[in-house]
Amino acid sequence: STLMLFVLRNGGVVVGDRDAHKPKLHLAQVCYFGAVTFAARLPAVAASWTSGRPRRRAGWAALAVLTLLCAACAAWSSLAHPYLLADNRHYTFYVWRKWLGRGL
């Protein structure tokens, strides 16, 4: 396919600065995906709460543990891309500088 030809000819999928685009373990990204997915599913979850089905305590305990794990991942596993810290034209620069980057 065309993608395979590009990867073979380019020596990888990176276009541009290879030093700034190295693969790294980013556990917080998985948690961000989970939070967005949960928010998207919230109407369906709320509908099941009002349907009269019994609620399980284990579900709340699992949600609490998952929330704590995601908070720990966000606190200790967040990565700052070099370009994020260098470009003050975008709101993500200010979000990182004011809230997310504190303590790192």
VOPAGU-2260 file (C-alpha; in pm, 1 decimal, decimal comma):
REM VOPAGU-2260
SITE   aa  ch    i         X         Y         Z
SITE  SER   A    0       0,0       0,0       0,0
SITE  THR   A    1      97,8     364,3     -19,5
SITE  LEU   A    2     154,2     391,9     356,3
SITE  MET   A    3     399,1     100,6     354,9
SITE  LEU   A    4     587,5     253,3      65,0
SITE  PHE   A    5     606,7     586,1     249,3
SITE  VAL   A    6     732,8     424,6     571,7
SITE  LEU   A    7     998,2     225,4     386,6
SITE  ARG   A    8    1116,2     521,0     182,3
SITE  ASN   A    9    1105,7     771,3     471,4
SITE  GLY   A   10    1257,9     538,6     731,9
SITE  GLY   A   11     957,1     576,9     963,4
SITE  VAL   A   12     629,7     760,0    1002,7
SITE  VAL   A   13     778,1    1084,7    1136,1
SITE  VAL   A   14     770,4    1385,2     906,1
SITE  GLY   A   15     988,0    1666,5    1036,6
SITE  ASP   A   16    1208,6    1676,3    1345,4
SITE  ARG   A   17    1276,4    1314,3    1444,7
SITE  ASP   A   18    1434,5    1413,2    1778,1
SITE  ALA   A   19    1115,4    1585,4    1895,3
SITE  HIS   A   20     890,4    1297,3    1783,8
SITE  LYS   A   21    1018,6     986,5    1958,0
SITE  PRO   A   22     775,1     729,1    2098,1
SITE  LYS   A   23     729,0     756,4    2475,0
SITE  LEU   A   24     502,5     588,5    2728,2
SITE  HIS   A   25     222,9     834,6    2806,5
SITE  LEU   A   26     -14,7     671,1    3054,0
SITE  ALA   A   27    -204,7     992,9    3112,8
SITE  GLN   A   28    -319,7     988,3    2747,9
SITE  VAL   A   29    -501,8     659,2    2812,6
SITE  CYS   A   30    -676,9     820,2    3108,1
SITE  TYR   A   31    -776,8    1122,6    2900,9
SITE  PHE   A   32    -929,6     887,3    2643,5
SITE  GLY   A   33   -1117,1     706,0    2920,5
SITE  ALA   A   34   -1255,6    1032,0    3059,8
SITE  VAL   A   35   -1380,3    1145,5    2719,0
SITE  THR   A   36   -1532,7     804,0    2651,6
SITE  PHE   A   37   -1705,6     806,7    2991,0
SITE  ALA   A   38   -1841,3    1156,1    2925,1
SITE  ALA   A   39   -1975,8    1041,9    2588,5
SITE  ARG   A   40   -2143,8     739,9    2750,0
SITE  LEU   A   41   -2285,2     937,7    3043,5
SITE  PRO   A   42   -2638,6     974,1    2897,0
SITE  ALA   A   43   -2666,3     596,2    2858,1
SITE  VAL   A   44   -2528,1     539,1    3207,2
SITE  ALA   A   45   -2769,1     794,0    3354,9
SITE  ALA   A   46   -3059,3     622,9    3177,6
SITE  SER   A   47   -2964,2     291,0    3336,4
SITE  TRP   A   48   -2956,7     459,4    3679,3
SITE  THR   A   49   -3313,9     580,3    3638,2
SITE  SER   A   50   -3441,3     249,2    3502,7
SITE  GLY   A   51   -3476,9     105,2    3851,4
SITE  ARG   A   52   -3203,9    -154,1    3818,8
SITE  PRO   A   53   -3014,7    -215,2    4143,5
SITE  ARG   A   54   -2682,9     -34,5    4170,6
SITE  ARG   A   55   -2371,9    -228,5    4258,5
SITE  ARG   A   56   -2134,0     -94,1    4520,8
SITE  ALA   A   57   -1844,2    -264,4    4343,2
SITE  GLY   A   58   -1901,6     -38,1    4042,8
SITE  TRP   A   59   -1857,8     273,7    4255,2
SITE  ALA   A   60   -1547,5     129,3    4423,4
SITE  ALA   A   61   -1396,6      43,0    4084,3
SITE  LEU   A   62   -1475,2     393,3    3957,0
SITE  ALA   A   63   -1307,6     547,4    4264,0
SITE  VAL   A   64    -994,5     333,6    4219,8
SITE  LEU   A   65    -983,5     409,3    3847,1
SITE  THR   A   66   -1018,9     781,4    3917,0
SITE  LEU   A   67    -729,2     771,8    4164,5
SITE  LEU   A   68    -511,5     577,9    3918,5
SITE  CYS   A   69    -586,7     826,9    3641,3
SITE  ALA   A   70    -510,5    1120,5    3871,3
SITE  ALA   A   71    -175,6     959,2    3960,8
SITE  CYS   A   72     -98,0     899,4    3592,6
SITE  ALA   A   73    -180,6    1261,1    3508,5
SITE  ALA   A   74      32,0    1388,3    3798,1
SITE  TRP   A   75     339,7    1172,0    3740,3
SITE  SER   A   76     322,6    1060,8    3379,0
SITE  SER   A   77     227,5    1374,4    3186,7
SITE  LEU   A   78     468,1    1466,0    2910,8
SITE  ALA   A   79     533,7    1811,9    2777,0
SITE  HIS   A   80     618,3    1824,4    2409,0
SITE  PRO   A   81     904,2    2071,0    2343,8
SITE  TYR   A   82     691,7    2265,0    2094,3
SITE  LEU   A   83     407,9    2298,3    2347,1
SITE  LEU   A   84     639,2    2481,8    2584,3
SITE  ALA   A   85     784,9    2705,1    2313,2
SITE  ASP   A   86     471,5    2832,3    2138,1
SITE  ASN   A   87     264,3    3088,3    2326,6
SITE  ARG   A   88      18,8    3144,9    2040,0
SITE  HIS   A   89    -212,0    2860,8    2143,6
SITE  TYR   A   90    -431,0    2810,3    2449,3
SITE  THR   A   91    -261,3    2475,9    2532,0
SITE  PHE   A   92      57,7    2667,1    2614,2
SITE  TYR   A   93    -127,2    2864,8    2880,3
SITE  VAL   A   94    -323,2    2567,4    3012,7
SITE  TRP   A   95       3,6    2377,9    3058,6
SITE  ARG   A   96     185,2    2674,7    3210,0
SITE  LYS   A   97     -91,7    2772,4    3453,5
SITE  TRP   A   98    -227,7    2431,8    3565,9
SITE  LEU   A   99     -92,0    2111,5    3417,0
SITE  GLY   A  100     280,5    2187,1    3429,5
SITE  ARG   A  101     292,7    2291,1    3793,5
SITE  GLY   A  102     504,0    2067,8    4009,6
SITE  LEU   A  103     674,6    1889,7    3720,1
